C-alpha cells in the first residue's frame, strides 16, 4: 500500500506546526518541509491559500536516479528513503528534484528529506501484528 502525507488545504492556517513536528521527530533543520502561502496579506476578495510541501515520493524519483553515492532507496510502500550515512553532500539530488524536496544541511554536510516517518510507522505496524 502506498503511503503519503495527508494534507487538507481548507484547514491549514500556515502555522508551520507540520514543519516543527518534522524537525522535532527527525532532528531535521528548519525548512526541510516548506509551507507556501498565496495572498499572505489577506487582500479582500481573494482567498488565503496555504500549502505544506515535502517530498512527493515520486514513482520515478529524479533524486534517486541522480545520486552518485546511491544514498537513496525505495521501500515496499514506494517511500523514497535517503540514507545519510551514504550521502557525500554533493547536492546532485537537490539539482534534479523538481519539487525542491531534498535540502542540504550545511552544518552536518548531508541531505535531509522527508521519509514519511518510516521508523514510526514500522513500529506501529509491528505492535499491531
C-alpha positions in Angstrom: 0.0 0.0 0.0 1.3 3.4 -1.0 1.7 5.9 1.9 1.6 9.7 1.9 1.2 12.8 3.9 -2.5 13.8 4.5 -3.0 17.5 3.9 -6.2 19.5 3.9 -5.7 23.0 2.4 -9.1 24.0 3.9 -7.8 23.5 7.4 -4.2 24.8 7.0 -3.6 28.2 8.6 0.1 28.3 7.7 1.3 28.0 11.3 4.3 25.7 10.4 3.4 23.2 13.1 3.9 20.4 10.4 7.5 21.8 9.9 8.1 21.9 13.7 6.8 18.4 14.2 9.1 17.1 11.4 12.1 18.9 13.0 11.3 17.5 16.4 10.7 14.0 15.3 13.6 13.7 12.9 16.2 16.2 14.1 16.0 18.0 10.7 16.9 21.6 10.2 14.2 24.2 9.8 12.7 24.4 6.3 13.0 20.7 5.4 9.3 20.9 4.9 8.1 24.0 3.1 4.8 26.0 3.7 3.8 28.2 0.9 1.2 31.0 1.2 -0.7 32.8 -1.5 -2.3 36.1 -0.6 -0.4 36.2 2.6 -1.5 39.9 3.1 -5.1 38.7 3.2 -6.3 41.0 0.4 -10.1 41.4 0.2 -12.0 39.3 -2.2 -9.1 36.8 -2.5 -8.7 33.7 -0.5 -5.6 33.0 1.6 -4.2 29.6 0.5 -1.5 27.6 2.4 0.2 24.6 1.0 2.6 22.3 3.1 5.0 20.6 0.8 7.7 18.0 1.2 9.0 15.0 -0.8 6.4 13.6 -3.2 8.0 10.1 -3.2 7.7 10.0 -6.9 7.2 6.8 -9.0 10.4 7.7 -10.9 12.4 9.8 -8.4 14.9 12.0 -10.0 16.8 12.3 -6.7 17.3 8.6 -6.6 18.4 8.3 -10.2 20.8 11.2 -9.9 22.6 10.3 -6.8 26.2 9.1 -7.5 26.6 7.9 -3.9 23.5 5.7 -4.2 22.2 7.2 -1.0 18.5 6.7 -2.0 16.4 3.6 -2.0 12.6 2.9 -2.2 10.9 0.6 0.2 7.9 -1.7 -0.5 5.4 1.2 0.1 7.0 3.4 -2.5 8.6 5.7 0.1 11.9 7.2 -1.1 14.4 6.9 1.7 17.6 8.9 1.9 20.5 7.2 3.8 22.5 9.9 5.4 25.4 7.5 6.1 25.9 7.1 2.3 25.5 10.7 1.4 28.6 12.7 0.3 26.8 16.0 0.2 27.3 16.6 -3.5 23.8 18.1 -3.9 23.1 16.4 -7.2 19.7 15.3 -5.9 18.8 18.9 -5.0 19.5 20.0 -8.5 17.5 17.1 -10.0 14.4 17.2 -7.8 11.7 19.3 -9.5 10.0 19.8 -6.1 13.0 21.1 -4.1 12.5 18.4 -1.6 16.0 17.3 -0.6 17.7 20.0 1.4 21.4 20.3 2.3 22.1 20.6 5.9 25.2 22.8 5.7 26.2 22.2 9.3 26.1 18.4 9.0 27.2 18.2 5.4 24.5 15.9 4.1 21.0 15.9 2.7 17.8 15.8 4.7 14.4 15.0 3.3 11.0 13.5 4.3 10.9 9.8 4.7 7.2 9.6 5.8 8.4 8.7 9.4 9.2 5.2 8.2 10.6 4.1 11.6 7.5 5.3 13.4 5.1 3.6 11.1 7.2 0.4 11.2 6.9 0.4 15.0 3.2 1.0 14.8 2.7 -1.9 12.3 4.9 -4.2 14.4 2.7 -3.5 17.5 -0.5 -4.4 15.6 0.9 -7.6 14.2 
